[in-house]
Amino acid sequence: MSIIFRCPPELLLRAATRRASVIKCKPVFSRTKTHQAAVCKELGKPLLITQVPSVQDLTGSQVRIAVRSCGINFADVLLAAGLYQEKPPLPFIPGTEVSGEVVEVGKSVRKFSKGDRVLGLSQAMQGYAQECVLEEMDLWRLPDSMSFEEGAALPVSYGTAWLGLTRKSNTKKGETVLVTAAAGSVGLATMDLATNVFGAKVIGAAGGPDKCSLVMKRGAAHAVDYKAESIREKVKEFTGGRGANVIFDAVGGDAFKECLRCIAWEGRLVIIGFAGGSIPKIPANILLVKNISAIGLYWGDFRNKELETWKASINEVMSYFEKGQIKPHIGRTFPLHQVNEAFKYIQQRKSTGCKSSHLNLLFGCFTQEQIS
C-alpha cells in the first residue's frame, strides 16, 4: 500500500474530524481481526504504527478496501500536533484521500465487487492504514492505466480545479488563467486542466525559483516568482496590459490584492483558500468598475449540497486521464513506518517558506503480505 501527502481544502478535513468519533483504536486481547495503521494516541507526539481493530460487519452500503495510497497534507500535521482548530477524539487515524483494492462489499453495494481497483474519499479519515471502510457513494473505479498513486493524487485537487474552471469561471479557449500557489497540488491540477483540456494560457505564480521551474515544466506559459517579482507588473507584461481573464487564488493576503490589480475587464477571480494566513477584504468598488466577479469555491461541500456535481467533477477528470490529456504530478514516496519522517519533511518545507499547499508528495506503506 502507498499513501500520499497532499493538501485538500481545510473544510474537508474539518468535516472529517467531526466524523472521527466512529474510530476506535483500542488494545486487542481477543481474536478480533486487526490491521496496521498510523495512530495518533497523544497530541503533539509521533504517530504510532500499531495494530487496530478492523470493522467487523459492514453495513449494506459500505465497502472495505485494502489501501494502497493515501493523501497526506500539512493540516494532518497540525491535527496530530493538536494545533488544528478542531480536535477529533483520541485516538484517531488521519487520512482522507485513498486508493486501493476492494476486499469486501456490503449487501446492497452494486457498483463494486471484490478485486476492483478504486479511489475514494473517507469522510471519517482512517486513510493511514492498511484497510479503510467507505460508503459506496464515495468511491470511483480506477482506470487500468491509472496507478494507485495517481488515483490518490487526483480527487480533491483535480475536482476543485475542474469545478473552478467550468462552473465557477467558465474558462474559454485562449483566455489567460493566473494561478497563485501554482506549485501546490490544486495549483498544479489547475494548470494541467487549463492548459491541456481547456486550451487556456496559464501564468503560474509561486514562491522561489525551484517552484517556478516546476511550474514551467508542468505547462505554464509564464511563471512569476512572487518572492522577488510583482504579480501585477508581470501579469500586465505577459498579457500586453490586458490582465488575466481568470484567476485562481489560494494564497490570500497581499497576493490577493495583487490579483485584483491585474485582472482583466469582466474577469473572474476564484477564491479557493488562504495559505498565506491572511483573509483579505474585497473592495466592492473594484468589482463594480472593472465588471469583475469574485467567486468562492469549496469543492467538498458539493458532496452534501449537490452530489451529482461532486461526482461529475471526478468522473470528468478521470475521463481526461484515460484520454491522456492530464497526468497528476507525483513528488516523493515514504513507507508507512516512516510516517513521522514524512511529517518532518513537510514541517521542514514549511519552515523554509514552502506553504503546505505547495506539497504534492507520495507516501508508500507496506501491504499486509509485506509485513508478514
SERO-4910 file (N, C-alpha, C, O; in steps of 0.05 Angstrom, whole numbers):
BEGIN
 pado doro    nc1    nc2    nc3   cac1   cac2   cac3    cc1    cc2    cc3    oc1    oc2    oc3
  Met    A     17    -24      0      0      0      0     17     25      0     40     24     11
  Ser    A      8     46    -11     23     71    -10      5     93     -2    -20     91     -6
  Ile    A     16    114      9      0    137     19     11    163      8     35    165      5
  Ile    A     -6    183      2      5    208     -8     -1    232     10    -23    234     22
  Phe    A     20    250     13     16    274     28      6    296      9     19    302    -11
  Arg    A    -17    308     16    -27    330     -1    -43    349     16    -44    346     40
  Cys    A    -55    369      3    -68    390     18    -96    395      8   -100    413     -8
  Pro    A   -116    379     17   -143    385      9   -153    410     23   -141    419     42
  Pro    A   -175    422     12   -185    446     26   -191    440     55   -200    418     62
  Glu    A   -185    459     72   -186    456    100   -213    446    110   -213    430    129
  Leu    A   -235    455     98   -261    447    108   -267    418    104   -284    407    119
  Leu    A   -255    405     84   -258    377     80   -248    362    104   -261    344    114
  Leu    A   -224    369    114   -213    356    137   -229    363    162   -233    347    180
  Arg    A   -239    388    163   -255    397    186   -279    379    189   -287    371    211
  Ala    A   -292    373    166   -316    355    167   -308    327    176   -323    314    190
  Ala    A   -285    318    167   -276    291    174   -270    289    204   -276    269    216
  Thr    A   -260    310    216   -254    309    245   -280    307    261   -280    295    283
  Arg    A   -302    318    251   -327    315    265   -338    287    263   -354    279    281
  Arg    A   -330    272    243   -340    245    240   -321    224    252   -327    200    253
  Ala    A   -298    234    262   -277    216    271   -284    201    297   -270    183    305
  Ser    A   -306    208    310   -314    195    334   -321    166    330   -322    150    349
  Val    A   -325    158    305   -332    130    299   -307    112    300   -309     88    300
  Ile    A   -283    124    301   -258    109    300   -251    100    328   -249    116    346
  Lys    A   -247     74    332   -239     64    358   -213     48    354   -212     29    339
  Cys    A   -193     56    368   -167     43    366   -159     32    394   -142     43    407
  Lys    A   -172     11    402   -168      0    429   -149    -23    428   -146    -37    408
  Pro    A   -135    -29    451   -118    -52    452   -135    -77    446   -158    -79    454
  Val    A   -123    -96    432   -137   -120    424   -127   -144    440   -103   -150    439
  Phe    A   -145   -157    454   -138   -180    471   -152   -206    462   -149   -227    475
  Ser    A   -167   -204    440   -182   -227    431   -174   -234    403   -153   -225    394
  Arg    A   -189   -251    390   -183   -259    362   -196   -240    342   -198   -246    318
  Thr    A   -204   -217    351   -215   -197    333   -196   -190    310   -172   -187    315
  Lys    A   -206   -189    286   -189   -183    263   -177   -155    266   -191   -136    274
  Thr    A   -152   -152    260   -139   -126    262   -124   -119    237   -120   -136    219
  His    A   -115    -94    235    -98    -86    213    -79    -64    223    -83    -53    245
  Gln    A    -58    -58    208    -38    -39    216    -46    -11    208    -58     -7    186
  Ala    A    -40      9    225    -47     36    219    -28     55    234    -15     47    253
  Ala    A    -27     80    225    -12    101    238    -32    116    255    -49    130    245
  Val    A    -29    114    282    -49    124    300    -39    147    316    -16    147    327
  Cys    A    -55    168    319    -49    190    337    -62    184    364    -87    186    366
  Lys    A    -46    176    384    -57    170    410    -53    193    430    -68    194    450
  Glu    A    -34    210    424    -29    233    442    -21    257    424     -2    255    408
  Leu    A    -35    279    428    -29    303    412     -1    313    417      8    314    440
  Gly    A     13    320    395     40    331    398     61    310    399     85    316    401
  Lys    A     53    285    398     72    262    398     73    248    371     54    251    356
  Pro    A     94    233    365     95    219    339     72    200    336     62    189    356
  Leu    A     63    195    312     43    175    307     55    148    312     79    143    308
  Leu    A     38    129    322     47    102    328     37     83    307     14     83    300
  Ile    A     55     66    297     48     45    279     40     21    295     57      9    309
  Thr    A     15     14    294      5     -7    312    -18    -22    299    -29    -13    278
  Gln    A    -26    -44    311    -50    -59    302    -75    -47    314    -75    -40    338
  Val    A    -95    -43    298   -121    -33    308   -143    -51    299   -140    -66    279
  Pro    A   -166    -51    313   -188    -69    306   -200    -61    279   -203    -37    273
  Ser    A   -206    -80    263   -219    -75    237   -249    -74    242   -260    -85    262
  Val    A   -263    -60    225   -293    -60    225   -302    -89    219   -295   -100    198
  Gln    A   -317   -101    238   -323   -129    235   -345   -134    215   -343   -152    198
  Asp    A   -367   -119    217   -390   -124    199   -397    -98    184   -402    -78    196
  Leu    A   -397   -100    158   -403    -77    141   -434    -73    140   -449    -92    141
  Thr    A   -442    -48    138   -470    -42    133   -474    -47    103   -455    -52     88
  Gly    A   -499    -45     95   -506    -52     67   -492    -36     46   -486    -46     25
  Ser    A   -486    -10     52   -474      7     31   -444     11     34   -433     27     20
  Gln    A   -432     -3     53   -403      1     58   -386    -18     41   -394    -39     33
  Val    A   -361     -8     36   -341    -23     20   -315    -23     36   -306     -1     44
  Arg    A   -303    -46     39   -277    -48     52   -256    -49     31   -257    -66     13
  Ile    A   -236    -31     33   -214    -32     13   -187    -36     27   -183    -27     50
  Ala    A   -170    -50     13   -142    -52     22   -128    -27     11   -125    -24    -13
  Val    A   -120     -9     28   -109     17     20    -81     13      8    -64      1     21
  Arg    A    -77     25    -15    -50     25    -28    -38     53    -28    -14     56    -28
  Ser    A    -55     73    -30    -45    101    -29    -64    119    -14    -88    114    -14
  Cys    A    -53    139     -1    -70    158     14    -57    186     14    -33    188     19
  Gly    A    -73    206     10    -62    233     11    -58    243     39    -74    238     57
  Ile    A    -36    257     43    -29    269     69    -22    298     64    -10    305     44
  Asn    A    -29    316     83    -25    344     79    -16    358    105    -17    345    127
  Phe    A     -9    383    104      1    397    127    -21    399    149    -14    400    173
  Ala    A    -46    400    141    -67    401    161    -67    376    178    -74    377    202
  Asp    A    -58    353    167    -56    329    183    -34    332    205    -37    323    227
  Val    A    -13    346    197      9    351    216     -2    368    239      3    363    263
  Leu    A    -17    389    233    -29    406    253    -49    390    270    -50    394    295
  Leu    A    -64    373    258    -84    357    272    -70    339    293    -79    338    316
  Ala    A    -49    326    284    -35    308    303    -20    323    325    -15    312    346
  Ala    A    -13    348    320      1    364    340    -19    378    359    -10    390    379
  Gly    A    -45    376    353    -64    389    370    -67    419    364    -77    434    381
  Leu    A    -57    428    340    -57    456    333    -79    463    313    -81    486    305
  Tyr    A    -95    443    305   -116    449    286   -140    460    302   -143    455    325
  Gln    A   -157    475    287   -180    488    301   -201    468    311   -216    475    329
  Glu    A   -202    444    300   -220    424    310   -203    400    318   -184    393    305
  Lys    A   -211    387    340   -196    364    350   -213    340    352   -232    339    368
  Pro    A   -208    319    336   -223    294    338   -216    280    364   -195    284    375
  Pro    A   -234    263    374   -228    248    399   -205    229    395   -203    217    373
  Leu    A   -188    227    415   -166    208    414   -175    180    422   -194    177    438
  Pro    A   -162    159    410   -142    161    388   -157    163    361   -180    157    359
  Phe    A   -142    172    341   -154    173    314   -132    167    293   -108    168    298
  Ile    A   -142    159    269   -125    152    247   -130    174    225   -152    176    214
  Pro    A   -109    190    218   -113    210    197   -116    198    169   -113    174    166
  Gly    A   -121    216    150   -121    207    122   -149    207    109   -167    194    120
  Thr    A   -153    221     87   -179    223     74   -179    213     45   -198    199     37
  Glu    A   -159    219     29   -158    211      1   -144    184     -2   -120    182      5
  Val    A   -158    164    -11   -146    137    -11   -151    124    -38   -169    131    -53
  Ser    A   -134    104    -44   -138     87    -67   -130     59    -59   -113     56    -41
  Gly    A   -141     39    -72   -134     11    -64   -152     -9    -78   -162     -3   -100
  Glu    A   -154    -32    -66   -170    -54    -78   -193    -62    -60   -189    -63    -36
  Val    A   -215    -68    -72   -239    -77    -56   -234   -105    -46   -227   -123    -61
  Val    A   -239   -109    -20   -236   -135     -8   -263   -146      2   -265   -170      7
  Glu    A   -282   -128      6   -308   -137     16   -329   -115     10   -323    -92     12
  Val    A   -354   -124      4   -375   -104     -1   -399   -111     16   -404   -134     22
  Gly    A   -415    -90     23   -440    -94     37   -461   -106     19   -458   -106     -5
  Lys    A   -483   -115     31   -503   -130     16   -517   -113     -6   -526   -124    -26
  Ser    A   -519    -87     -2   -533    -70    -21   -515    -57    -41   -524    -41    -58
  Val    A   -489    -62    -40   -470    -50    -59   -473    -63    -86   -472    -88    -88
  Arg    A   -476    -47   -107   -480    -57   -134   -458    -50   -154   -453    -63   -173
  Lys    A   -444    -27   -148   -425    -17   -168   -397    -29   -165   -381    -27   -184
  Phe    A   -391    -42   -143   -364    -52   -138   -365    -81   -128   -384    -89   -116
  Ser    A   -343    -95   -134   -341   -123   -125   -312   -128   -117   -294   -112   -123
  Lys    A   -308   -150   -104   -281   -157    -93   -261   -157   -116   -266   -168   -138
  Gly    A   -238   -144   -111   -216   -143   -131   -216   -118   -147   -196   -112   -161
  Asp    A   -237   -102   -147   -238    -77   -162   -217    -57   -151   -213    -55   -127
  Arg    A   -204    -43   -170   -186    -21   -162   -201      5   -160   -216     12   -179
  Val    A   -199     19   -138   -216     42   -133   -200     65   -120   -178     61   -109
  Leu    A   -211     89   -122   -202    111   -106   -227    122    -91   -249    118   -100
  Gly    A   -222    135    -69   -244    144    -53   -237    166    -33   -213    172    -30
  Leu    A   -257    178    -21   -254    198     -1   -267    189     25   -291    186     26
  Ser    A   -251    185     45   -261    176     71   -272    199     86   -257    219     91
  Gln    A   -297    198     93   -310    221    107   -304    220    137   -311    239    151
  Ala    A   -290    200    147   -283    199    175   -253    193    179   -244    181    198
  Met    A   -237    203    159   -208    198    159   -202    168    157   -215    155    141
  Gln    A   -184    157    172   -177    129    173   -159    120    150   -153     96    147
  Gly    A   -149    139    133   -134    132    110   -106    121    115    -96    106     98
  Tyr    A    -93    129    137    -66    120    142    -67     92    154    -59     87    176
  Ala    A    -76     73    138    -80     46    148    -80     26    125    -81     34    102
  Gln    A    -77      1    133    -77    -20    112   -105    -24    100   -107    -34     78
  Glu    A   -125    -18    115   -152    -20    104   -170      3    113   -164     16    134
  Cys    A   -191      8     98   -208     31    104   -236     23     94   -239     11     73
  Val    A   -256     31    110   -284     25    102   -297     51     94   -298     71    109
  Leu    A   -308     52     69   -320     75     58   -348     69     48   -356     46     44
  Glu    A   -365     90     45   -391     87     32   -387     84      2   -369     95    -10
  Glu    A   -405     68    -10   -404     63    -39   -404     90    -54   -390     92    -75
  Met    A   -419    110    -45   -421    135    -59   -395    151    -59   -392    169    -75
  Asp    A   -376    144    -42   -351    158    -40   -328    144    -55   -305    151    -50
  Leu    A   -335    126    -73   -315    111    -87   -318    114   -118   -340    118   -128
  Trp    A   -296    112   -132   -295    111   -161   -277     89   -170   -257     82   -157
  Arg    A   -283     77   -193   -266     55   -204   -241     68   -217   -244     87   -232
  Leu    A   -218     57   -211   -193     67   -224   -191     56   -252   -195     32   -256
  Pro    A   -184     72   -271   -178     62   -298   -154     44   -297   -137     47   -280
  Asp    A   -152     25   -316   -129      7   -316   -103     22   -319    -82     13   -309
  Ser    A   -104     44   -333    -79     59   -338    -70     77   -315    -49     89   -316
  Met    A    -87     79   -294    -81     97   -272    -69     81   -248    -81     61   -239
  Ser    A    -46     90   -238    -34     77   -215    -49     84   -190    -64    104   -189
  Phe    A    -44     69   -168    -56     76   -143    -47    103   -133    -62    119   -122
  Glu    A    -21    109   -139    -10    135   -130    -24    158   -145    -31    178   -132
  Glu    A    -28    155   -171    -42    175   -186    -71    178   -177    -82    200   -176
  Gly    A    -83    156   -170   -111    156   -161   -114    172   -136   -133    188   -133
  Ala    A    -96    169   -117    -97    183    -91    -89    212    -95    -95    229    -77
  Ala    A    -75    219   -116    -67    247   -121    -89    263   -135    -86    287   -138
  Leu    A   -110    250   -144   -129    263   -162   -154    276   -149   -160    299   -157
  Pro    A   -168    264   -130   -195    273   -124   -198    302   -116   -212    317   -131
  Val    A   -187    311    -95   -192    338    -84   -180    359   -103   -194    379   -110
  Ser    A   -155    356   -110   -142    377   -126   -154    380   -154   -161    402   -162
  Tyr    A   -158    358   -168   -169    359   -195   -199    364   -194   -210    378   -212
  Gly    A   -213    354   -174   -242    360   -172   -246    390   -167   -264    402   -179
  Thr    A   -230    402   -150   -231    430   -144   -225    446   -170   -239    465   -176
  Ala    A   -203    439   -183   -195    453   -207   -216    452   -229   -222    472   -242
  Trp    A   -228    428   -233   -248    425   -254   -272    442   -249   -283    456   -267
  Leu    A   -282    442   -224   -306    457   -217   -300    487   -220   -318    502   -228
  Gly    A   -276    495   -212   -269    523   -215   -267    533   -243   -275    555   -250
  Leu    A   -256    516   -261   -252    523   -289   -278    522   -305   -281    535   -325
  Thr    A   -297    506   -295   -322    503   -310   -344    520   -298   -350    542   -307
  Arg    A   -356    510   -277   -380    523   -266   -374    550   -254   -391    568   -257
  Lys    A   -351    553   -241   -346    579   -228   -336    601   -246   -343    624   -243
  Ser    A   -319    594   -265   -306    615   -282   -312    613   -312   -307    631   -327
  Asn    A   -324    590   -320   -330    586   -348   -306    593   -366   -309    609   -385
  Thr    A   -283    581   -360   -259    587   -375   -261    579   -404   -270    556   -410
  Lys    A   -253    597   -422   -255    592   -450   -228    588   -463   -208    598   -453
  Lys    A   -227    575   -486   -202    571   -500   -190    598   -507   -204    616   -517
  Gly    A   -164    600   -503   -149    624   -510   -148    645   -487   -133    664   -489
  Glu    A   -164    641   -466   -163    660   -444   -138    656   -427   -126    635   -428
  Thr    A   -131    677   -413   -107    675   -395   -116    669   -367   -134    683   -356
  Val    A   -104    648   -355   -111    640   -328    -86    644   -310    -65    633   -316
  Leu    A    -89    660   -289    -68    664   -269    -74    645   -246    -96    645   -235
  Val    A    -53    630   -237    -56    612   -215    -36    619   -193    -12    617   -198
  Thr    A    -45    626   -170    -26    631   -147    -22    604   -133    -38    585   -136
  Ala    A     -1    602   -117      7    576   -105      7    555   -126     -2    532   -123
  Ala    A     19    562   -149     18    545   -173     33    519   -170     28    500   -185
  Ala    A     52    518   -151     68    493   -147     54    475   -127     66    455   -119
  Gly    A     31    483   -117     15    466    -99     -2    446   -113     -4    447   -138
  Ser    A    -14    428    -98    -30    407   -111    -53    418   -127    -57    409   -150
  Val    A    -69    436   -116    -91    447   -132    -80    465   -154    -92    465   -176
  Gly    A    -59    480   -149    -47    496   -170    -37    480   -193    -43    487   -216
  Leu    A    -23    458   -188    -13    441   -210    -37    429   -225    -36    426   -250
  Ala    A    -57    420   -211    -81    409   -224    -95    429   -242   -103    423   -264
  Thr    A    -97    454   -231   -110    475   -247    -94    481   -272   -106    484   -294
  Met    A    -68    482   -270    -52    487   -294    -54    465   -314    -56    469   -338
  Asp    A    -55    440   -304    -57    417   -321    -83    417   -337    -83    414   -362
  Leu    A   -105    422   -324   -131    422   -337   -134    447   -355   -142    444   -378
  Ala    A   -126    470   -345   -129    495   -361   -114    494   -387   -124    502   -408
  Thr    A    -89    483   -385    -72    482   -409    -80    459   -428    -83    464   -452
  Asn    A    -83    435   -417    -85    412   -434   -114    404   -441   -118    388   -459
  Val    A   -134    414   -426   -161    407   -432   -177    432   -442   -191    429   -462
  Phe    A   -174    454   -429   -190    478   -436   -176    497   -456   -188    516   -465
  Gly    A   -151    492   -462   -137    508   -482   -131    536   -474   -130    554   -491
  Ala    A   -128    541   -448   -122    567   -437    -92    572   -436    -76    553   -437
  Lys    A    -84    597   -434    -56    605   -430    -52    610   -400    -66    627   -389
  Val    A    -33    596   -388    -31    597   -359     -6    612   -350     16    609   -361
  Ile    A    -10    629   -330     12    643   -316     12    631   -288     -8    634   -273
  Gly    A     34    619   -280     36    607   -253     52    625   -234     75    632   -241
  Ala    A     41    631   -211     56    647   -191     63    629   -168     46    616   -157
  Ala    A     89    629   -161     99    612   -139    122    626   -125    133    645   -135
  Gly    A    129    616   -102    150    628    -86    177    615    -88    181    594    -77
  Gly    A    195    627   -104    222    616   -106    227    604   -134    209    595   -147
  Pro    A    253    604   -142    260    594   -169    254    565   -173    247    557   -195
  Asp    A    258    548   -153    253    519   -156    223    514   -163    217    498   -180
  Lys    A    206    528   -148    177    524   -153    170    535   -180    153    524   -195
  Cys    A    181    558   -188    176    569   -214    185    551   -236    173    549   -257
  Ser    A    208    537   -232    218    518   -251    198    495   -255    193    486   -277
  Leu    A    187    485   -233    167    464   -234    142    473   -249    131    459   -265
  Val    A    134    498   -243    110    509   -256    114    510   -287     95    503   -301
  Met    A    137    518   -296    142    518   -325    143    490   -336    133    485   -358
  Lys    A    155    471   -322    156    444   -332    128    431   -334    124    414   -350
  Arg    A    110    441   -317     83    430   -317     64    444   -336     40    440   -335
  Gly    A     74    461   -353     58    472   -375     51    501   -375     37    510   -393
  Ala    A     60    516   -355     53    545   -354     68    559   -377     91    552   -384
  Ala    A     55    579   -389     68    595   -409     88    614   -396    108    621   -408
  His    A     82    623   -372     99    642   -357     98    635   -327     79    623   -318
  Ala    A    119    642   -313    120    639   -284    128    665   -271    143    680   -281
  Val    A    116    670   -247    122    694   -232    132    685   -204    118    671   -190
  Asp    A    155    694   -197    166    689   -170    157    711   -152    169    733   -152
  Tyr    A    135    707   -137    125    729   -121    141    736    -96    133    753    -81
  Lys    A    163    721    -92    182    730    -72    200    752    -82    211    768    -66
  Ala    A    203    753   -108    222    772   -120    209    791   -140    221    811   -148
  Glu    A    185    784   -149    173    800   -171    144    808   -163    132    795   -146
  Ser    A    134    828   -177    107    837   -173     88    821   -191     91    821   -215
  Ile    A     68    808   -179     49    793   -194     35    812   -214     32    805   -238
  Arg    A     27    835   -205     12    854   -222     29    862   -246     20    861   -268
  Glu    A     54    870   -241     70    880   -263     77    858   -283     76    863   -307
  Lys    A     82    834   -273     89    813   -292     65    803   -308     68    798   -332
  Val    A     42    802   -295     18    793   -310     11    814   -331      4    807   -354
  Lys    A     13    840   -324      8    861   -344     28    859   -367     21    863   -390
  Glu    A     53    852   -361     73    849   -381     67    826   -399     69    828   -424
  Phe    A     60    803   -388     55    779   -403     30    781   -420     27    767   -441
  Thr    A     11    798   -412    -15    800   -427    -18    825   -443    -40    831   -453
  Gly    A      4    840   -446      2    865   -461    -16    886   -448    -28    902   -462
  Gly    A    -17    885   -422    -32    905   -407    -61    897   -402    -75    911   -387
  Arg    A    -71    875   -414    -99    868   -412   -106    856   -384   -128    860   -374
  Gly    A    -88    840   -373    -93    826   -348   -103    798   -353   -107    790   -376
  Ala    A   -107    783   -331   -116    755   -333   -146    754   -333   -159    768   -318
  Asn    A   -157    737   -350   -186    733   -352   -197    718   -328   -218    724   -318
  Val    A   -181    698   -319   -189    681   -297   -166    679   -277   -143    676   -285
  Ile    A   -172    682   -251   -151    680   -231   -160    660   -210   -182    662   -199
  Phe    A   -143    640   -204   -147    622   -182   -128    630   -159   -104    629   -162
  Asp    A   -139    639   -137   -123    647   -114   -126    629    -90   -148    626    -80
  Ala    A   -104    617    -81   -104    600    -58    -87    612    -35    -83    599    -15
  Val    A    -78    637    -39    -59    649    -20    -72    670     -2    -67    670     22
  Gly    A    -87    688    -14    -99    710      1    -79    731      7    -58    733     -6
  Gly    A    -84    749     27    -65    769     35    -57    787     13    -73    796     -4
  Asp    A    -31    794     12    -20    812     -8    -23    801    -37    -27    816    -56
  Ala    A    -20    774    -39    -23    762    -66    -51    767    -77    -54    773   -101
  Phe    A    -71    766    -60    -98    772    -69   -101    800    -79   -114    806    -99
  Lys    A    -89    819    -64    -90    847    -72    -77    851    -99    -86    867   -116
  Glu    A    -55    837   -104    -41    839   -130    -59    827   -152    -60    838   -174
  Cys    A    -73    806   -146    -91    794   -165   -113    813   -174   -119    816   -197
  Leu    A   -125    827   -154   -145    846   -161   -135    868   -179   -151    880   -195
  Arg    A   -110    874   -178    -98    896   -194    -89    887   -221    -80    904   -237
  Cys    A    -91    861   -227    -82    852   -253   -103    834   -267    -97    819   -285
  Ile    A   -128    836   -258   -149    821   -271   -161    837   -294   -162    862   -293
  Ala    A   -168    823   -315   -179    836   -339   -207    845   -335   -221    837   -316
  Trp    A   -216    863   -352   -244    871   -352   -262    847   -355   -257    830   -373
  Glu    A   -283    845   -339   -301    821   -338   -286    796   -330   -294    774   -337
  Gly    A   -265    799   -314   -250    776   -305   -265    762   -282   -283    773   -270
  Arg    A   -256    737   -277   -268    721   -256   -246    712   -236   -227    699   -245
  Leu    A   -249    719   -211   -229    713   -191   -241    691   -173   -259    696   -157
  Val    A   -230    667   -174   -239    644   -159   -222    641   -134   -198    637   -135
  Ile    A   -235    642   -111   -221    641    -85   -223    613    -74   -245    603    -69
  Ile    A   -200    600    -70   -201    572    -61   -186    568    -35   -186    545    -24
  Gly    A   -174    589    -23   -161    585      2   -144    609     10   -142    629     -5
  Phe    A   -132    607     34   -117    629     45    -91    618     57    -86    621     81
  Ala    A    -74    606     40    -50    593     50    -31    613     63    -14    606     79
  Gly    A    -33    639     55    -16    659     66    -23    667     95     -8    681    108
  Gly    A    -47    657    104    -55    662    132    -72    687    136    -84    690    157
  Ser    A    -73    704    116    -88    729    118   -112    729    100   -110    725     75
  Ile    A   -136    732    111   -161    733     95   -166    761     86   -171    779    103
  Pro    A   -165    767     60   -167    794     51   -196    805     50   -215    789     50
  Lys    A   -199    831     51   -224    844     47   -226    853     18   -206    862      6
  Ile    A   -250    850      6   -253    856    -23   -266    883    -26   -289    887    -17
  Pro    A   -252    902    -38   -264    929    -43   -285    926    -65   -278    921    -88
  Ala    A   -310    930    -58   -332    926    -77   -331    945   -101   -340    939   -122
  Asn    A   -318    968    -97   -317    987   -119   -300    977   -142   -306    983   -165
  Ile    A   -280    961   -136   -264    949   -158   -280    929   -174   -278    928   -198
  Leu    A   -296    913   -160   -314    894   -174   -333    909   -193   -337    901   -215
  Leu    A   -343    932   -183   -361    947   -199   -348    960   -224   -357    957   -246
  Val    A   -326    974   -219   -313    990   -240   -302    972   -262   -304    978   -286
  Lys    A   -291    949   -255   -279    931   -274   -298    909   -284   -290    892   -301
  Asn    A   -323    909   -274   -342    889   -282   -331    861   -277   -334    843   -294
  Ile    A   -319    857   -254   -307    831   -248   -324    816   -227   -340    828   -212
  Ser    A   -319    790   -225   -333    773   -205   -312    760   -187   -292    750   -196
  Ala    A   -318    760   -161   -303    745   -141   -320    722   -131   -342    726   -121
  Ile    A   -310    698   -135   -326    674   -131   -312    655   -111   -289    648   -115
  Gly    A   -327    646    -91   -316    627    -72   -320    598    -82   -340    592    -95
  Leu    A   -301    580    -76   -303    552    -83   -294    534    -61   -270    534    -54
  Tyr    A   -313    519    -49   -307    498    -30   -318    472    -42   -342    466    -39
  Trp    A   -301    458    -55   -309    434    -70   -322    413    -52   -342    400    -60
  Gly    A   -311    408    -29   -321    386    -11   -350    389     -4   -364    369      0
  Asp    A   -361    414     -2   -388    418      6   -408    409    -15   -432    405     -8
  Phe    A   -399    405    -40   -417    396    -60   -426    367    -55   -448    359    -65
  Arg    A   -411    352    -40   -420    325    -33   -446    326    -18   -464    309    -21
  Asn    A   -449    346      0   -473    348     16   -496    363      3   -519    358      7
  Lys    A   -488    382    -14   -508    400    -26   -516    393    -54   -539    398    -63
  Glu    A   -498    381    -70   -503    376    -98   -486    352   -106   -465    355   -120
  Leu    A   -494    329    -98   -478    304   -101   -471    298   -130   -448    290   -135
  Glu    A   -490    302   -148   -484    295   -176   -462    312   -188   -445    302   -203
  Thr    A   -461    337   -181   -439    355   -190   -413    346   -178   -392    345   -192
  Trp    A   -413    339   -153   -389    329   -139   -378    304   -152   -354    302   -157
  Lys    A   -396    285   -158   -388    261   -171   -378    266   -200   -358    255   -209
  Ala    A   -392    284   -214   -385    290   -241   -357    302   -243   -343    298   -263
  Ser    A   -349    318   -223   -322    330   -224   -300    309   -225   -280    313   -239
  Ile    A   -304    288   -211   -284    266   -212   -287    249   -237   -267    242   -250
  Asn    A   -312    244   -245   -316    228   -269   -304    242   -294   -291    229   -311
  Glu    A   -306    268   -295   -296    283   -318   -265    282   -318   -253    276   -339
  Val    A   -252    287   -296   -223    287   -296   -212    259   -300   -190    255   -311
  Met    A   -227    238   -291   -218    211   -297   -219    206   -327   -201    192   -338
  Ser    A   -239    216   -341   -241    212   -370   -218    227   -384   -207    216   -404
  Tyr    A   -210    250   -374   -188    265   -386   -162    248   -382   -145    247   -400
  Phe    A   -159    236   -359   -135    219   -354   -135    196   -374   -114    190   -385
  Glu    A   -157    183   -377   -158    160   -395   -151    167   -424   -141    151   -439
  Lys    A   -158    192   -432   -152    202   -459   -123    212   -461   -114    219   -483
  Gly    A   -108    212   -439    -81    221   -439    -77    251   -439    -56    261   -446
  Gln    A    -98    265   -431    -97    294   -431    -84    306   -406    -72    327   -407
  Ile    A    -87    292   -384    -76    302   -358    -60    280   -344    -63    257   -350
  Lys    A    -43    289   -326    -27    270   -310    -20    283   -284     -5    302   -283
  Pro    A    -30    272   -261    -23    284   -235      7    283   -230     21    264   -238
  His    A     17    304   -217     45    305   -210     50    290   -184     38    296   -164
  Ile    A     69    271   -185     77    256   -161    105    264   -153    123    264   -169
  Gly    A    109    272   -128    134    282   -119    152    261   -106    172    253   -117
  Arg    A    145    252    -82    162    235    -66    147    214    -50    124    219    -43
  Thr    A    159    191    -46    145    169    -31    159    163     -4    184    167     -1
  Phe    A    143    154     15    153    145     41    139    120     48    115    117     42
  Pro    A    152    101     62    138     77     72    122     85     98    128    105    111
  Leu    A    102     69    104     85     74    128    101     77    153     95     95    170
  His    A    121     61    157    136     63    182    153     89    183    164     95    204
  Gln    A    154    104    162    168    130    162    148    153    162    155    175    154
  Val    A    124    148    171    104    169    171    113    194    187    107    217    178
  Asn    A    127    190    209    136    213    224    158    228    210    161    252    213
  Glu    A    175    214    195    196    227    179    182    243    157    191    265    150
  Ala    A    161    233    146    146    247    125    134    273    137    134    294    124
  Phe    A    124    271    162    114    295    175    136    316    179    132    340    175
  Lys    A    159    306    186    182    325    190    190    338    163    197    361    163
  Tyr    A    188    322    142    194    333    116    175    356    109    184    377     99
  Ile    A    150    353    115    131    374    110    137    398    127    136    421    117
  Gln    A    143    393    152    149    416    170    174    431    161    175    455    163
  Gln    A    194    416    152    219    430    143    213    446    118    224    468    115
  Arg    A    197    435    100    190    451     76    174    475     84    178    497     72
  Lys    A    158    473    104    142    496    114    161    517    126    158    541    121
  Ser    A    181    508    141    199    527    154    217    542    135    227    563    141
  Thr    A    221    530    111    238    544     91    221    561     72    231    571     52
  Gly    A    196    564     79    179    582     64    160    569     45    145    582     31
  Cys    A    159    542     45    141    528     28    114    524     42    113    511     63
  Lys    A     93    535     31     67    532     43     58    504     40     66    489     22
  Ser    A     40    495     58     31    468     58     18    461     31     20    438     22
  Ser    A      4    480     19    -10    474     -6     10    471    -29      1    464    -51
  His    A     35    475    -24     55    470    -45     66    442    -45     84    435    -61
  Leu    A     55    425    -27     65    398    -25     48    379    -41     23    381    -40
  Asn    A     60    362    -56     46    341    -70     64    317    -71     77    311    -91
  Leu    A     66    302    -49     84    280    -47     70    254    -42     49    253    -30
  Leu    A     83    233    -51     72    207    -48     84    192    -25    108    193    -20
  Phe    A     67    177    -12     75    164     13     68    134     10     45    127      9
  Gly    A     89    117     10     84     89      7     84     75     33    100     81     51
  Cys    A     66     55     37     67     39     61     64     10     54     56      3     31
  Phe    A     69     -7     73     70    -36     67     43    -49     66     24    -41     80
  Thr    A     41    -69     49     17    -86     49     19   -106     72     41   -110     83
  Gln    A     -3   -119     78     -3   -140     99     17   -162     92     31   -172    110
  Glu    A     17   -169     66     35   -191     58     65   -183     63     81   -199     71
  Gln    A     72   -157     58     99   -148     61    107   -148     91    130   -153     98
  Ile    A     87   -143    108     93   -141    137     98   -169    148    116   -173    163
  Ser    A     80   -188    140     83   -215    150    106   -229    136    112   -252    142
***
